[in-house]
Amino acid sequence: MKIIFKSVFLLLILLGSLNCKQQAKETRQSIAIIPQVAEINQTEGVFQINSKTKISCTKELKAKAEQLAALLRPATAYSFPISETNHKRNVISLVLDNNLNSLQEEAYTLEVLPHRINIKAASISGILYGIQSLRQLLPAAIERKEICKTNELWEIPCVSITDSPRFKWRGLMLDCSRTFWSVEYVKRTIRLMSLYKMNMLHLHLTDDQGWRIEIEKYPELTQKGAQFPEKWNEPKAREGFYSKNDIREIVDYATQHNVTIVPEIEMPGHTLAVLACYPELSCTGGPFEIHPFFKGPNVHEDIFCVGNEKTFDFIENVLSEVFEMFPSEYIHIGGDEAPKARWEACQKCQARLKEDGLKDEHELQSWFIKRIEKFVSANGKKLIGWDEIMEGGLSSTANVMYWRGWLKDVPEKVISEGNNIIMSPTSHCYFDYKYENISTMKAYRFNPVPDNITKEQSKNILGLQANFWSHIDRSEAGVDKQLFPRILSIAELGWSPENSKDSTLFKEKVFIHLDRLKELNVNYYPDSTIIKN
Ligand SMILES: [Zn+2]
């Protein structure tokens, strides 16, 4: 497969990425699908989209057909009528095929013949990914939101593709607390993730700098906890919160794009925004005030008092509303960077520690996480925490998000205890870092399965994730730059078969994709590991 693909690629790469005018002169396009597909064969000929091209589908795929038509209509100005009629020619056919049940959940096949295109899958998510691969076989100009005015030949090379993901978790975390991101920006992020077959959007909804989600039982969280005090003169765009309607809109939109929204509600640390509203949930009683990230400590010593039952009432009430809003089976409860100074000095926390025969405050944190996990499990959800939740003992069912890249033995420890892990170490996956530290090609060199992990053990690796913390880059254009193009590395590592890893090929494909990103108005970073001088 690889050899066939490479030779085709090298031939076509000479054509480079072409603008609208050039495309009219050339008849063939580069094949540069990201993430790399599992199997591809190119055959003779092309399928040419024209004003008579139709889309056919069964009833249950109508919404996918509409999504496909919406992608193709603006630049081509063709109508792409959708029907259930089984046309023979000049048709893009979408079919749910139970014979493909043996393939994984998100798998699909894509066959481009000179007279028709067939996308088949056993699931709707597979059909969507077939559409995304087809989209990438078209020139970048297809992404335009207005008519491409030159005499465009919308040609698609004839190929036969069978494709399925390597990992079930192909994620991105957006920090909505340090800086609030609008619903529109979140939706745009979902669209871009879907283009690159990424499927988990982890929203960091609460932290010291703000509480960003409406909880009906605790209105102060958003009345007070979502705004910076006036003295900081923070622009209004950087604060705010998602109403329940906003969340519904985001979740529905994400579902259409095969993206699961994983909410994170931080505890027991990173809770200053809560304590500013409800100081009685702290060990000292406060008072507290929210501040922008660089106007105070990075990590606050004031955290939830776990000797106080009211803390648990609060958390359970909040989580109950969160469970209702998000269909995700996973819920992230943070668990990172919780200094123990307040617990050491708090009578209530110390009484709890003695009562339960705990050795120290690390065991107290472990006790706290386990108690929360019982509540999470009782509600049919699975708990995820940052890797600090291992300290003081890990429950048998918790999922660990590995971030402290300098602690090399964490993955092995987690897996040897039988727990699942999501790989997002600072060394390769922290995209608030500069490109000088993590370039696109460095991110691509990341191995999500460490060398000392056996094949059997690797089943405990759910996948990998890029993390974006919004304390430094606080504009949408700034986030774009931090994420693109290097997030394409995470997309490819998460989806493509291990044996397809090829730095030279990947680099060339990313270079070609810069044109597509430009058409999509993505403010990508001019990464010198991708752009040749
Ligand atoms: Zn306390």
Residues whose N, C-alpha, C, O or C-beta is under 5 A from the ligand:
A	BS01	ZN	C283 C305 V306 G307 R342 C346 K348 C349
